[in-house]
Amino acid sequence: MLLRFAALYLAANWGASGAEVAHINLTKPAVKCDTASGGSGEGYGVGLPHGPKPDPHRIPPVSIEIRSINKFSSACENGAHAEIILENIGTGDLTLPIGIDTGSLLAAGAGRAYLTLALKGPGPTGPDFGSARLAMNEDHLESAATLRPGDTIAIEISLEKKPEGVDSVPLTATLSLHRITTSGQTVHDEQVGSEVRFVSPLSYR
């Protein structure tokens, strides 16, 4: 069976080291302008229709980290991208969604699942600075990546502009995993385990 629900409930293994199995660029396309100018820069176990109802309080064996915040500028715009790293910190294989065409992948089929990422400012109601969603479907094997212990996935997303007059913003990254199941004509969206949170030592400047 391609998807193993039990993989989400394995004990953590922080000492493992592995490979980057996927690098996904979800940044917005650059703004085009008439003036040519050089820019500058700085530098599936989840979907699981199989198995028991997930425990919403169990933490999945995946960590999230903001590895870098990279600013760029051009004649047309200034902006920033964040690179987020997901790592399998369990002792067994973990399958995660990596499909970008979420609408098609979640519309129908077996083994549907998705993950959501969010970058927020400080506080429980901090402003949103970026988000992403990746999906998988058992009928599309390329929409999932299996991570061995210590393996990682890198995801790049665009950051929204900071509020006027704000020089630096500490960021918090959150990850949630969901599976889609059906019962007759009813579609269920179930969160698999609790939300994973990371308070970054990096600030959005």
N, C-alpha and C positions, 0 to 999 in steps of 0.2 A: 504494500500500500504506500503510495507516494507520500501522503500526509500522515504524520504520526502525532496525535494529540498529546501523547505522553511526553514528547520532547519539550513542551513548554513547562514541565514541572520537574525538571531535573535540577540537582543541586548546583550551585555556582562553583565555577573553577576559575578564579582570577589569575592563576599563574600561567594559563595557556597562552600561546602565541601562534598566530596563524597568518593567513594571506588575505588580501583584499580581493573578494570574489566578484564585486560589481562596483562600478562608479557611475552614478546616475546624475546627469546635469538637468536640473529643472529650472534653471535661471531663465529670466525673461529675455527675449531677443533684444539686442542692442537697438537703441533708437537711431534711425537713419536720418542723415541731414545732407544738405547740398554741399557744405563746406568740408572738404577732406582735411582731416587733422589727426595726427597720432594721439593715442590715448596714453594714460599712465596708470600704473597699478601698484599696490602694496600687497608689499606682501605680508518551508511553507508551513510547517507545523502550526501556522497561525489560523488559517481558515477553518480547517478541521470540522467538517460536517460529521466526522466519525468520532465516536467516543461520547463520554458523558458531558452534561452541561458544564461549562467552564466555571471554576471558582473565581468570582470577581475580586476576591481579596488576595489571591496568590500572585506574586510578582513574577512575570515571565523572565527567563534567563537571558535577557538582552540588556546591554547598557547603551546609553546614548551620551554623546559628547560633542560639543562644538569645538572642532579642531582648529579652525581659523576663521577670521573675518577679513575679507579682502575688499578694499575699496578700489574703485576705478573712476576715471574721469575722461571725458572726450569733449569735443567742441559742442556736443549736443546735450550731454547729461553728466551728472555725477551720481554714483550709486555704490552699492556694496553687495557682496555675496557672502553667504555663510556656508562653510563645509561642515557637515554633520556626519559623525561616524557611529554606526551601529555595530556592536560586537556581541558575538555569542559567548556568554560567560558561563554557560552550562557545561556539563560533562558529556553530552551527546549532541548529535546533529540537530540543527534548528533550521527550518525552512521559512523564509520570509517573502512577502510580496515585493516585486520590483517592477511590475508592469505600469507603464505611464498612461495607457489608454484605459482609464478606470471605468468610464461609462460602459464600454463594450464588455470589459472583463467581468463586471459585476452585474450585467443585465440578466444573464442566464447561464446555466451550466452547473456542474458539480465542483465542489472544493473551492467555493468563492470566499475570498478573504481580502482584507485591506488593512493598511496601517496609516496612521495619521501622525504628522509631525507638526509642532507649533513652536514658534519662538515668540516669547513675550517679554515685556519689561517687568520691573519689580512690582511686587504686591499681588494680591489675589485678583485684582481687576486691572493689572498692568496692560498697556497697549499692545496690540498685535503687530509684530514686525515681520512675520513670514510664516508660511505654512505650506504643507505638501501632503499629497495622498498618493499611495502606491497600491496597486491591486494585483491579485493573482486569481487564476482559474485553472482547475485541473485539466481542462481541455486545451490549455495553452501553456505548455511546459516552460516556454521561454519567459513567462511572467513570474517565475519563482526562482529563488536562489537558495541553495542549501549550504549552510555554514557549518563547518566543523568547529569544535571548540577553539576559540581564539580568532576565528575568521571574522572579517569585517565587511561592511558595505559602506561606501562613501556616497553621500547625497549632497548636491549643491543646490541651494535655493536663493532667490533674490530677497533682499531686505528692503522693507519700506523705509521711506525717509524719516529721519528723526524729527520730532517737533521743533519748531523754530525756537532758537535760544537755548536748546539743550546740547551740551557738549559731549556728554558720555552717558550711555545707558547700559547697566548690567542686564544680561539676558538669561532667561531660563528656558531650557528646551524640554518639551514633553513628548512622549511617544505613547500611543495607545494602539492595541491590536484588536481586530474585530473579525468575526466570521459571519457569513450569511447562510442561514438555513431556511428550509421551507417545511411547512406542515399543511398539506392540502393546498389551498390557495393563499395561505398566510405566509408572508415572508418575515423572518426574524433576523434582526441585526443584534448580535450578542458580542459584548466586549469580552475578550479573553484575558483574564487576569487584571490586575490593577494597572493604573497609569504609571509609566516610568518617567522620572523627572531628573533633570540635571541642571544645577545652578552653575553657570559658567564663570570661571575666573576672568574670562575675556570680557571686555566692554566694547560696545558698539560706539565708536568714536566718529 
